[in-house]
């Protein structure tokens, strides 16, 4: 959010008109307290996530692969390249 001096002044005047001079300081205190608690909670969550990521090595993230009981099929070996006739472009 972009709060320039004009928007800040307009917001202050609107708050003064809505809340009045008696309730405005208490409202600002409670607003500042809520923002402080939000920042503290955000910092705690960030720190917990960082420490959780550093504690576990990356290899433990992956589950072990199950062993297959199916028979192993040999892989295809490289075959001879096709004859040159098949490689030429154009009509056949």
N, C-alpha and C positions, 0 to 999 in steps of 0.2 A: 504494500500500500504506500502510496506517495502522499505524505502529509506535508504540504508546504506551510509557510507562515499564515497565509490567508485561510486555508482550511482549518488550521489549528485554532486560529482566532475565532472563526465561525463556530467551531465545535465548543469552545469555551463559553462563548456567549449563549449558545443554545442550552448548554448544561446549566448555566447560571439561571436562565429564564425558566427552565423546566423544574430544577431542583430547588432553586432559591438559595440565598446566601447562607442559611443556617444548615441545610442538609448537604451542601456541596462538599465541604471538607471531609465529612464522614464518608460520602460516596467515593471521593477520590482515594481516601485511605483504603477502603475495602477493595476498590479496583486495583490499586497498586499491590495490595496483599495477594489478590488472586493471580495477578501476572507473575509475581515472585514465586508463588507456589507452582504455577505452571512451568516456569523456567527450571525450577528445582527438580520437578518430576521428569521433565524432558532430559535434563542432564543425567539423572539417575538411570533412566531407560537406555540412553546412549552409552553410558559407562558399562551397564550390564551387558548390552549387546557386544560391545568391544571385548570385554573380558571373556564372554562366552565363546566368541569366535577365536580368540587367541588360545583358549584352553584345549580345544579339540583339534587334533591334526586333521588335515584334509582327507587323509586316507580312511579315517574312521567314518566320514560322511557316507561313503559308498558301502552298501551292503555287500557281504560276500556273495559271489556268484554261486548259485547252486550247481552241484555236479550233475551232469546229465547221465542217465542210464541207457540212453539210446546208443546204438552201435555207431562208431565213428566212420564216416564216409570219407574216402580219400579225396583230396582236392584235385581238381583238374590240372593237368600239367600243360605247359605251353605246347601248342600244336604248330605245325608248319604253317607259314603264311599262305593265304589263298594264291592261286596262280595269277600271273600278271594279267591275264585276260579279264578277270573279275575286277581288277583295280582300274582299268582304263575307263574314262568317261565316254559317254556317247551311246548311240544305238548299238544293239547287239544283233 
